[in-house]
Amino acid sequence: MRRAGFVVRARTNDASELRMAVVAPGSIGSSVVRNRIRRRVREAFRSALRAHAEPMGVDLLVTARREAADADFRALEADAAGTLREVGR
């Protein structure tokens, strides 16, 4: 699933919990920029998960994009929530 600030790959797992990894490729910028983007995307998913009540047995690989650095945080949260809804189906 491609969103403005990230790309998500999802796969079901045997556990009844959601596992997530957030990565940022080196082409985005320096380590400071990559870490900031990873933190923003991770927190957007955490916020979206608080509102998502049902447990999910899914592994998510979230690849942050350069656009996540300048994106409005509310927009990132909305994209994360939409992604979780789509994966939960």
TORPASE-991094 format. One record per residue: chain; y, x, z of N, C-alpha, C, O in turn. Coordinates in Angstrom, 3 decimals, always signed. Each point is the difference from the previous one (the first is absolute). Layout:
<cadena:A; n.c2:Y; n.c1:X; n.c3:Z; ca.c2:Y; ca.c1:X; ca.c3:Z; c.c2:Y; c.c1:X; c.c3:Z; o.c2:Y; o.c1:X; o.c3:Z> $
...
***
This chain:
<cadena:A; n.c2:-1.169; n.c1:+0.836; n.c3:+0.000; ca.c2:+1.169; ca.c1:-0.836; ca.c3:+0.000; c.c2:+1.243; c.c1:+0.889; c.c3:+0.000; o.c2:+0.141; o.c1:+0.896; o.c3:+0.831> $
<cadena:A; n.c2:+0.722; n.c1:-1.154; n.c3:-1.744; ca.c2:+1.224; ca.c1:+0.798; ca.c3:-0.112; c.c2:+1.179; c.c1:-0.811; c.c3:+0.511; o.c2:+0.218; o.c1:-1.140; o.c3:-0.409> $
<cadena:A; n.c2:+0.529; n.c1:+1.748; n.c3:+1.301; ca.c2:+1.215; ca.c1:-0.597; ca.c3:+0.540; c.c2:+1.140; c.c1:+0.985; c.c3:-0.251; o.c2:-0.225; o.c1:+1.109; o.c3:-0.484> $
<cadena:A; n.c2:+1.435; n.c1:-1.516; n.c3:+0.810; ca.c2:+1.168; ca.c1:+0.851; ca.c3:-0.258; c.c2:-0.076; c.c1:+1.313; c.c3:+0.768; o.c2:+0.314; o.c1:+1.051; o.c3:-0.559> $
<cadena:A; n.c2:-0.725; n.c1:-1.084; n.c3:+1.833; ca.c2:+0.029; ca.c1:+1.192; ca.c3:+0.831; c.c2:-1.329; c.c1:+0.697; c.c3:+0.191; o.c2:-0.052; o.c1:+1.088; o.c3:+0.574> $
<cadena:A; n.c2:-1.034; n.c1:-1.702; n.c3:-1.051; ca.c2:-1.314; ca.c1:+0.602; ca.c3:+0.211; c.c2:-1.036; c.c1:-0.598; c.c3:-0.939; o.c2:+0.224; o.c1:-1.033; o.c3:-0.631> $
<cadena:A; n.c2:-1.358; n.c1:+1.706; n.c3:+0.557; ca.c2:-1.163; ca.c1:-0.465; ca.c3:-0.741; c.c2:-1.140; c.c1:-0.081; c.c3:+1.005; o.c2:-0.176; o.c1:+0.911; o.c3:+0.809> $
<cadena:A; n.c2:-0.600; n.c1:-1.992; n.c3:-0.851; ca.c2:-1.076; ca.c1:-0.200; ca.c3:+0.974; c.c2:-1.329; c.c1:-0.120; c.c3:-0.716; o.c2:-0.134; o.c1:-0.722; o.c3:-0.988> $
<cadena:A; n.c2:-0.842; n.c1:+1.444; n.c3:+1.506; ca.c2:-1.390; ca.c1:-0.167; ca.c3:-0.423; c.c2:-0.752; c.c1:-0.556; c.c3:+1.195; o.c2:+0.126; o.c1:+0.520; o.c3:+1.109> $
<cadena:A; n.c2:-0.910; n.c1:-1.576; n.c3:-1.323; ca.c2:-0.698; ca.c1:-0.664; ca.c3:+1.099; c.c2:-1.495; c.c1:-0.030; c.c3:-0.290; o.c2:-0.436; o.c1:-0.108; o.c3:-1.146> $
<cadena:A; n.c2:-0.337; n.c1:+0.207; n.c3:+2.237; ca.c2:-1.458; ca.c1:-0.069; ca.c3:-0.097; c.c2:-0.512; c.c1:-0.608; c.c3:+1.292; o.c2:+0.482; o.c1:+0.342; o.c3:+1.080> $
<cadena:A; n.c2:-1.448; n.c1:-1.234; n.c3:-1.176; ca.c2:-0.575; ca.c1:-0.587; ca.c3:+1.209; c.c2:-0.808; c.c1:+1.061; c.c3:+0.735; o.c2:-0.532; o.c1:+0.929; o.c3:-0.608> $
<cadena:A; n.c2:+0.449; n.c1:-1.088; n.c3:+1.936; ca.c2:-0.800; ca.c1:+0.922; ca.c3:+0.802; c.c2:-0.925; c.c1:-0.806; c.c3:+0.902; o.c2:+0.127; o.c1:-1.222; o.c3:+0.082> $
<cadena:A; n.c2:-1.046; n.c1:+1.886; n.c3:+0.588; ca.c2:-0.958; ca.c1:-0.667; ca.c3:+0.872; c.c2:+0.598; c.c1:-0.364; c.c3:+1.353; o.c2:-0.544; o.c1:-0.846; o.c3:+0.710> $
<cadena:A; n.c2:+1.634; n.c1:+1.462; n.c3:-0.354; ca.c2:+0.656; ca.c1:-0.292; ca.c3:+1.277; c.c2:+0.810; c.c1:-1.290; c.c3:-0.139; o.c2:+0.336; o.c1:-0.410; o.c3:-1.111> $
<cadena:A; n.c2:-0.033; n.c1:-0.208; n.c3:+2.212; ca.c2:+0.817; ca.c1:-1.221; ca.c3:-0.048; c.c2:+1.458; c.c1:+0.331; c.c3:+0.326; o.c2:+0.711; o.c1:-0.801; o.c3:+0.607> $
<cadena:A; n.c2:-0.291; n.c1:+1.966; n.c3:-1.013; ca.c2:+1.372; ca.c1:+0.418; ca.c3:+0.255; c.c2:+0.599; c.c1:+0.599; c.c3:-1.259; o.c2:-0.708; o.c1:+0.431; o.c3:-0.910> $
<cadena:A; n.c2:+2.018; n.c1:-0.418; n.c3:+0.888; ca.c2:+0.712; ca.c1:+0.589; ca.c3:-1.114; c.c2:+0.236; c.c1:+1.477; c.c3:+0.298; o.c2:+0.487; o.c1:+0.365; o.c3:+1.071> $
<cadena:A; n.c2:-0.840; n.c1:+0.469; n.c3:-2.032; ca.c2:+0.283; ca.c1:+1.437; ca.c3:+0.112; c.c2:+0.946; c.c1:+0.342; c.c3:-1.137; o.c2:-0.162; o.c1:-0.474; o.c3:-1.124> $
<cadena:A; n.c2:+1.154; n.c1:+1.306; n.c3:+1.432; ca.c2:+1.028; ca.c1:+0.283; ca.c3:-0.981; c.c2:+0.384; c.c1:+1.472; c.c3:+0.028; o.c2:+0.124; o.c1:+0.605; o.c3:+1.065> $
<cadena:A; n.c2:+0.058; n.c1:-0.048; n.c3:-2.238; ca.c2:+0.529; ca.c1:+1.357; ca.c3:-0.142; c.c2:+1.225; c.c1:-0.081; c.c3:-0.902; o.c2:-0.022; o.c1:-0.676; o.c3:-1.028> $
<cadena:A; n.c2:+1.081; n.c1:+1.363; n.c3:+1.414; ca.c2:+1.227; ca.c1:+0.037; ca.c3:-0.800; c.c2:+0.197; c.c1:+1.436; c.c3:-0.460; o.c2:+0.040; o.c1:+0.924; o.c3:+0.813> $
<cadena:A; n.c2:+0.083; n.c1:-0.744; n.c3:-2.116; ca.c2:+0.196; ca.c1:+1.329; ca.c3:-0.568; c.c2:+1.274; c.c1:+0.009; c.c3:-0.833; o.c2:+0.447; o.c1:-1.039; o.c3:-0.487> $
<cadena:A; n.c2:+0.126; n.c1:+2.214; n.c3:+0.332; ca.c2:+1.188; ca.c1:+0.180; ca.c3:-0.835; c.c2:-0.203; c.c1:+1.274; c.c3:-0.814; o.c2:-0.117; o.c1:+1.083; o.c3:+0.574> $
<cadena:A; n.c2:+0.075; n.c1:-1.192; n.c3:-1.885; ca.c2:-0.222; ca.c1:+1.187; ca.c3:-0.830; c.c2:+1.142; c.c1:+1.001; c.c3:+0.094; o.c2:+1.142; o.c1:-0.361; o.c3:+0.284> $
<cadena:A; n.c2:-1.465; n.c1:+1.602; n.c3:-0.523; ca.c2:+0.991; ca.c1:+1.070; ca.c3:+0.072; c.c2:+1.121; c.c1:-0.139; c.c3:-1.009; o.c2:+1.071; o.c1:+0.580; o.c3:+0.181> $
<cadena:A; n.c2:-1.300; n.c1:-1.337; n.c3:-1.240; ca.c2:+1.033; ca.c1:-0.167; ca.c3:-1.018; c.c2:+1.177; c.c1:-0.841; c.c3:+0.488; o.c2:+1.044; o.c1:-0.042; o.c3:-0.651> $
<cadena:A; n.c2:-1.207; n.c1:-0.631; n.c3:+1.800; ca.c2:+1.083; ca.c1:-0.820; ca.c3:+0.548; c.c2:+1.152; c.c1:+0.858; c.c3:+0.492; o.c2:+1.163; o.c1:-0.359; o.c3:-0.183> $
<cadena:A; n.c2:-1.472; n.c1:+1.484; n.c3:+0.801; ca.c2:+1.060; ca.c1:+0.853; ca.c3:+0.512; c.c2:-0.513; c.c1:+0.925; c.c3:+1.080; o.c2:-1.194; o.c1:+0.291; o.c3:+0.069> $
<cadena:A; n.c2:+2.099; n.c1:+0.168; n.c3:+0.771; ca.c2:-0.366; ca.c1:+0.938; ca.c3:+1.055; c.c2:-0.842; c.c1:-0.700; c.c3:+1.063; o.c2:-0.144; o.c1:-1.223; o.c3:-0.016> $
<cadena:A; n.c2:-0.402; n.c1:+1.995; n.c3:+0.923; ca.c2:-0.844; ca.c1:-0.577; ca.c3:+1.053; c.c2:+0.801; c.c1:-0.947; c.c3:+0.892; o.c2:-0.544; o.c1:-0.984; o.c3:+0.501> $
<cadena:A; n.c2:+1.812; n.c1:+1.268; n.c3:-0.302; ca.c2:+0.841; ca.c1:-0.878; ca.c3:+0.806; c.c2:+0.122; c.c1:-1.375; c.c3:-0.662; o.c2:-0.112; o.c1:-1.027; o.c3:+0.670> $
<cadena:A; n.c2:+0.339; n.c1:+1.011; n.c3:-1.969; ca.c2:+0.129; ca.c1:-1.250; ca.c3:-0.747; c.c2:-1.326; c.c1:-0.744; c.c3:-0.007; o.c2:-0.029; o.c1:-1.209; o.c3:+0.234> $
<cadena:A; n.c2:-1.074; n.c1:+1.915; n.c3:-0.499; ca.c2:-1.321; ca.c1:-0.637; ca.c3:-0.027; c.c2:-0.354; c.c1:-0.605; c.c3:+1.351; o.c2:-0.515; o.c1:-1.117; o.c3:+0.057> $
<cadena:A; n.c2:+0.781; n.c1:+1.829; n.c3:+1.023; ca.c2:-0.304; ca.c1:-0.526; ca.c3:+1.333; c.c2:+0.831; c.c1:-1.237; c.c3:+0.304; o.c2:-0.510; o.c1:-0.957; o.c3:+0.583> $
<cadena:A; n.c2:+1.766; n.c1:+0.960; n.c3:-0.963; ca.c2:+0.862; ca.c1:-1.158; ca.c3:+0.240; c.c2:-0.515; c.c1:-1.215; c.c3:-0.761; o.c2:-0.051; o.c1:-1.104; o.c3:+0.542> $
<cadena:A; n.c2:-0.328; n.c1:+1.307; n.c3:-1.788; ca.c2:-0.517; ca.c1:-1.101; ca.c3:-0.817; c.c2:-1.309; c.c1:-0.525; c.c3:+0.585; o.c2:-0.198; o.c1:-1.212; o.c3:+0.082> $
<cadena:A; n.c2:-0.687; n.c1:+2.104; n.c3:+0.320; ca.c2:-1.274; ca.c1:-0.433; ca.c3:+0.606; c.c2:+0.247; c.c1:-0.824; c.c3:+1.258; o.c2:-0.642; o.c1:-1.031; o.c3:+0.201> $
<cadena:A; n.c2:+1.562; n.c1:+1.474; n.c3:+0.643; ca.c2:+0.316; ca.c1:-0.752; ca.c3:+1.222; c.c2:+0.548; c.c1:-1.381; c.c3:-0.315; o.c2:-0.379; o.c1:-0.975; o.c3:+0.649> $
<cadena:A; n.c2:+1.257; n.c1:+0.874; n.c3:-1.623; ca.c2:+0.578; ca.c1:-1.303; ca.c3:-0.372; c.c2:-1.074; c.c1:-0.955; c.c3:-0.514; o.c2:-0.038; o.c1:-1.163; o.c3:+0.401> $
<cadena:A; n.c2:-0.823; n.c1:+1.640; n.c3:-1.272; ca.c2:-1.052; ca.c1:-0.850; ca.c3:-0.571; c.c2:-0.997; c.c1:-0.395; c.c3:+1.086; o.c2:-0.415; o.c1:-1.157; o.c3:+0.069> $
<cadena:A; n.c2:+0.030; n.c1:+2.107; n.c3:+0.774; ca.c2:-0.944; ca.c1:-0.301; ca.c3:+1.091; c.c2:+0.567; c.c1:-1.059; c.c3:+0.935; o.c2:-0.721; o.c1:-0.910; o.c3:+0.409> $
<cadena:A; n.c2:+1.999; n.c1:+1.013; n.c3:-0.066; ca.c2:+0.618; ca.c1:-0.981; ca.c3:+0.897; c.c2:+0.138; c.c1:-1.362; c.c3:-0.677; o.c2:-0.118; o.c1:-1.029; o.c3:+0.665> $
<cadena:A; n.c2:+0.362; n.c1:+1.008; n.c3:-1.958; ca.c2:+0.061; ca.c1:-1.282; ca.c3:-0.718; c.c2:-1.343; c.c1:-0.712; c.c3:+0.079; o.c2:-0.041; o.c1:-1.215; o.c3:+0.193> $
<cadena:A; n.c2:-1.056; n.c1:+1.951; n.c3:-0.339; ca.c2:-1.327; ca.c1:-0.607; ca.c3:+0.111; c.c2:-0.289; c.c1:-0.419; c.c3:+1.442; o.c2:-0.611; o.c1:-1.045; o.c3:+0.224> $
<cadena:A; n.c2:+1.036; n.c1:+1.832; n.c3:+0.739; ca.c2:-0.201; ca.c1:-0.393; ca.c3:+1.404; c.c2:+0.714; c.c1:-1.311; c.c3:+0.299; o.c2:-0.568; o.c1:-0.878; o.c3:+0.651> $
<cadena:A; n.c2:+1.785; n.c1:+0.737; n.c3:-1.110; ca.c2:+0.749; ca.c1:-1.241; ca.c3:+0.207; c.c2:-0.692; c.c1:-1.174; c.c3:-0.675; o.c2:-0.090; o.c1:-1.087; o.c3:+0.571> $
<cadena:A; n.c2:-0.394; n.c1:+1.305; n.c3:-1.777; ca.c2:-0.685; ca.c1:-1.069; ca.c3:-0.727; c.c2:-1.319; c.c1:-0.363; c.c3:+0.682; o.c2:-0.392; o.c1:-1.167; o.c3:-0.001> $
<cadena:A; n.c2:-0.288; n.c1:+2.141; n.c3:+0.577; ca.c2:-1.272; ca.c1:-0.271; ca.c3:+0.681; c.c2:+0.193; c.c1:-0.814; c.c3:+1.268; o.c2:-0.878; o.c1:-0.779; o.c3:+0.370> $
<cadena:A; n.c2:+2.001; n.c1:+0.943; n.c3:+0.299; ca.c2:+0.259; ca.c1:-0.791; ca.c3:+1.209; c.c2:+0.032; c.c1:-1.481; c.c3:-0.325; o.c2:-0.428; o.c1:-0.819; o.c3:+0.814> $
<cadena:A; n.c2:+0.921; n.c1:+0.462; n.c3:-1.973; ca.c2:+0.088; ca.c1:-1.402; ca.c3:-0.408; c.c2:-1.308; c.c1:-0.500; c.c3:-0.617; o.c2:-0.221; o.c1:-1.207; o.c3:-0.099> $
<cadena:A; n.c2:-0.630; n.c1:+2.120; n.c3:-0.309; ca.c2:-1.273; ca.c1:-0.360; ca.c3:-0.640; c.c2:-1.068; c.c1:-0.125; c.c3:+1.083; o.c2:-0.415; o.c1:+1.009; o.c3:+0.570> $
<cadena:A; n.c2:-0.034; n.c1:-2.216; n.c3:-0.278; ca.c2:-0.840; ca.c1:-0.270; ca.c3:+1.171; c.c2:-1.471; c.c1:+0.329; c.c3:-0.199; o.c2:-0.647; o.c1:+0.487; o.c3:+0.927> $
<cadena:A; n.c2:+0.108; n.c1:-0.739; n.c3:-2.099; ca.c2:-1.448; ca.c1:+0.135; ca.c3:-0.164; c.c2:-0.425; c.c1:+1.453; c.c3:-0.186; o.c2:+0.696; o.c1:+0.760; o.c3:-0.673> $
<cadena:A; n.c2:-1.840; n.c1:-0.356; n.c3:+1.263; ca.c2:-0.495; ca.c1:+1.365; ca.c3:-0.173; c.c2:-0.511; c.c1:+0.200; c.c3:-1.428; o.c2:-0.530; o.c1:-0.920; o.c3:-0.622> $
<cadena:A; n.c2:+0.697; n.c1:+2.111; n.c3:+0.134; ca.c2:-0.408; ca.c1:+0.306; ca.c3:-1.367; c.c2:-0.898; c.c1:+1.228; c.c3:+0.002; o.c2:+0.326; o.c1:+1.002; o.c3:+0.637> $
<cadena:A; n.c2:-1.440; n.c1:-1.063; n.c3:-1.335; ca.c2:-0.869; ca.c1:+1.152; ca.c3:-0.161; c.c2:+0.309; c.c1:+0.693; c.c3:-1.312; o.c2:-0.766; o.c1:-0.087; o.c3:-0.959> $
<cadena:A; n.c2:+1.900; n.c1:+0.778; n.c3:+0.927; ca.c2:+0.496; ca.c1:+0.595; ca.c3:-1.241; c.c2:+0.511; c.c1:+1.407; c.c3:+0.272; o.c2:+0.593; o.c1:+0.269; o.c3:+1.045> $
<cadena:A; n.c2:-0.829; n.c1:+0.615; n.c3:-1.993; ca.c2:+0.605; ca.c1:+1.332; ca.c3:+0.000; c.c2:+1.147; c.c1:-0.029; c.c3:-1.004; o.c2:-0.178; o.c1:-0.444; o.c3:-1.134> $
<cadena:A; n.c2:+1.337; n.c1:+0.910; n.c3:+1.539; ca.c2:+1.158; ca.c1:+0.066; ca.c3:-0.891; c.c2:+0.435; c.c1:+1.446; c.c3:-0.179; o.c2:+0.156; o.c1:+0.736; o.c3:+0.974> $
<cadena:A; n.c2:+0.034; n.c1:-0.343; n.c3:-2.204; ca.c2:+0.612; ca.c1:+1.286; ca.c3:-0.308; c.c2:+1.355; c.c1:-0.317; c.c3:-0.603; o.c2:+0.088; o.c1:-0.519; o.c3:-1.113> $
<cadena:A; n.c2:+0.967; n.c1:+0.832; n.c3:+1.849; ca.c2:+1.362; ca.c1:-0.311; ca.c3:-0.419; c.c2:+0.655; c.c1:+1.292; c.c3:-0.466; o.c2:+0.176; o.c1:+0.936; o.c3:+0.780> $
<cadena:A; n.c2:+0.178; n.c1:-0.895; n.c3:-2.045; ca.c2:+0.693; ca.c1:+1.153; ca.c3:-0.565; c.c2:+1.472; c.c1:-0.354; c.c3:-0.113; o.c2:+0.384; o.c1:-0.866; o.c3:-0.786> $
<cadena:A; n.c2:+0.434; n.c1:+1.540; n.c3:+1.577; ca.c2:+1.437; ca.c1:-0.275; ca.c3:+0.010; c.c2:+0.623; c.c1:+0.490; c.c3:-1.295; o.c2:-0.436; o.c1:+0.994; o.c3:-0.581> $
<cadena:A; n.c2:+1.456; n.c1:-1.705; n.c3:+0.144; ca.c2:+0.745; ca.c1:+0.375; ca.c3:-1.191; c.c2:+1.407; c.c1:+0.436; c.c3:+0.403; o.c2:+0.468; o.c1:-0.324; o.c3:+1.091> $
<cadena:A; n.c2:+0.181; n.c1:+1.037; n.c3:-1.950; ca.c2:+1.344; ca.c1:+0.521; ca.c3:+0.265; c.c2:+0.992; c.c1:-1.122; c.c3:+0.326; o.c2:+0.931; o.c1:+0.197; o.c3:+0.781> $
<cadena:A; n.c2:-1.135; n.c1:-1.363; n.c3:-1.377; ca.c2:+0.900; ca.c1:-1.140; ca.c3:+0.211; c.c2:+0.006; c.c1:-0.469; c.c3:+1.453; o.c2:+0.957; o.c1:-0.647; o.c3:+0.425> $
<cadena:A; n.c2:-1.999; n.c1:+0.957; n.c3:+0.345; ca.c2:-0.082; ca.c1:-0.423; ca.c3:+1.403; c.c2:+1.069; c.c1:+0.683; c.c3:+0.854; o.c2:+0.360; o.c1:-0.514; o.c3:+1.059> $
<cadena:A; n.c2:+0.144; n.c1:+1.644; n.c3:-1.496; ca.c2:+1.012; ca.c1:+0.721; ca.c3:+0.782; c.c2:+1.308; c.c1:-0.778; c.c3:+0.074; o.c2:+0.660; o.c1:-0.005; o.c3:+1.039> $
<cadena:A; n.c2:-0.284; n.c1:-0.650; n.c3:-2.127; ca.c2:+1.278; ca.c1:-0.691; ca.c3:-0.069; c.c2:-0.116; c.c1:-1.509; c.c3:+0.102; o.c2:+1.013; o.c1:-0.698; o.c3:+0.044> $
<cadena:A; n.c2:-2.240; n.c1:+0.184; n.c3:-0.006; ca.c2:-0.199; ca.c1:-1.453; ca.c3:+0.021; c.c2:+0.442; c.c1:-0.586; c.c3:+1.333; o.c2:-0.084; o.c1:+0.649; o.c3:+1.043> $
<cadena:A; n.c2:+0.554; n.c1:-1.885; n.c3:-1.100; ca.c2:+0.329; ca.c1:-0.733; ca.c3:+1.211; c.c2:-1.286; c.c1:-0.195; c.c3:+0.803; o.c2:-1.041; o.c1:-0.340; o.c3:-0.563> $
<cadena:A; n.c2:+1.114; n.c1:+0.555; n.c3:+1.872; ca.c2:-1.212; ca.c1:-0.078; ca.c3:+0.814; c.c2:-0.596; c.c1:-1.406; c.c3:-0.017; o.c2:-1.222; o.c1:-0.150; o.c3:+0.015> $
<cadena:A; n.c2:+2.058; n.c1:-0.871; n.c3:-0.046; ca.c2:-0.497; ca.c1:-1.390; ca.c3:-0.060; c.c2:-0.791; c.c1:-0.227; c.c3:-1.288; o.c2:-0.988; o.c1:-0.736; o.c3:+0.001> $
<cadena:A; n.c2:+1.413; n.c1:+1.358; n.c3:-1.090; ca.c2:-0.727; ca.c1:-0.121; ca.c3:-1.265; c.c2:-1.365; c.c1:+0.686; c.c3:+0.098; o.c2:-0.995; o.c1:-0.512; o.c3:-0.512> $
<cadena:A; n.c2:+0.955; n.c1:+1.671; n.c3:+1.172; ca.c2:-1.285; ca.c1:+0.669; ca.c3:+0.214; c.c2:-0.935; c.c1:-0.861; c.c3:+0.838; o.c2:-1.189; o.c1:-0.109; o.c3:-0.300> $
<cadena:A; n.c2:+1.731; n.c1:-0.503; n.c3:+1.354; ca.c2:-0.809; ca.c1:-0.880; ca.c3:+0.851; c.c2:-0.535; c.c1:-1.191; c.c3:-0.788; o.c2:-1.161; o.c1:-0.379; o.c3:+0.155> $
<cadena:A; n.c2:+1.997; n.c1:-0.205; n.c3:-0.991; ca.c2:-0.418; ca.c1:-1.148; ca.c3:-0.813; c.c2:-1.102; c.c1:+0.406; c.c3:-0.972; o.c2:-0.964; o.c1:-0.743; o.c3:-0.184> $
<cadena:A; n.c2:+1.096; n.c1:+1.909; n.c3:-0.439; ca.c2:-1.037; ca.c1:+0.487; ca.c3:-0.908; c.c2:-1.300; c.c1:+0.267; c.c3:+0.747; o.c2:-1.080; o.c1:-0.307; o.c3:-0.504> $
<cadena:A; n.c2:+1.176; n.c1:+0.875; n.c3:+1.703; ca.c2:-1.194; ca.c1:+0.267; ca.c3:+0.805; c.c2:-0.674; c.c1:-1.300; c.c3:+0.400; o.c2:-1.225; o.c1:-0.102; o.c3:-0.063> $
<cadena:A; n.c2:+2.001; n.c1:-0.895; n.c3:+0.474; ca.c2:-0.564; ca.c1:-1.291; ca.c3:+0.383; c.c2:-0.681; c.c1:-0.675; c.c3:-1.190; o.c2:-1.087; o.c1:-0.561; o.c3:+0.136> $
<cadena:A; n.c2:+1.724; n.c1:+0.620; n.c3:-1.289; ca.c2:-0.607; ca.c1:-0.570; ca.c3:-1.210; c.c2:-1.292; c.c1:+0.700; c.c3:-0.377; o.c2:-0.961; o.c1:-0.636; o.c3:-0.432> $
<cadena:A; n.c2:+0.943; n.c1:+1.943; n.c3:+0.599; ca.c2:-1.220; ca.c1:+0.765; ca.c3:-0.275; c.c2:-1.122; c.c1:-0.401; c.c3:+0.943; o.c2:-1.137; o.c1:-0.183; o.c3:-0.435> $
<cadena:A; n.c2:+1.439; n.c1:+0.046; n.c3:+1.716; ca.c2:-1.022; ca.c1:-0.401; ca.c3:+0.970; c.c2:-0.530; c.c1:-1.405; c.c3:-0.282; o.c2:-1.194; o.c1:-0.256; o.c3:+0.151> $
<cadena:A; n.c2:+2.071; n.c1:-0.644; n.c3:-0.554; ca.c2:-0.447; ca.c1:-1.353; ca.c3:-0.365; c.c2:-0.939; c.c1:+0.050; c.c3:-1.199; o.c2:-1.023; o.c1:-0.683; o.c3:-0.028> $
<cadena:A; n.c2:+1.378; n.c1:+1.496; n.c3:-0.959; ca.c2:-0.815; ca.c1:+0.103; ca.c3:-1.203; c.c2:-1.352; c.c1:+0.640; c.c3:+0.296; o.c2:-1.021; o.c1:-0.422; o.c3:-0.543> $
<cadena:A; n.c2:+1.011; n.c1:+1.428; n.c3:+1.393; ca.c2:-1.259; ca.c1:+0.668; ca.c3:+0.359; c.c2:-0.873; c.c1:-0.915; c.c3:+0.846; o.c2:-1.226; o.c1:+0.041; o.c3:-0.100> $
<cadena:A; n.c2:+1.856; n.c1:-0.868; n.c3:+0.936; ca.c2:-0.739; ca.c1:-0.879; ca.c3:+0.905; c.c2:-0.709; c.c1:-1.145; c.c3:-0.677; o.c2:-0.809; o.c1:-0.674; o.c3:+0.638> $
<cadena:A; n.c2:+1.076; n.c1:+0.425; n.c3:-1.897; ca.c2:-0.643; ca.c1:-1.115; ca.c3:-0.700; c.c2:-1.448; c.c1:+0.242; c.c3:-0.261; o.c2:-0.673; o.c1:-0.851; o.c3:-0.582> $
***
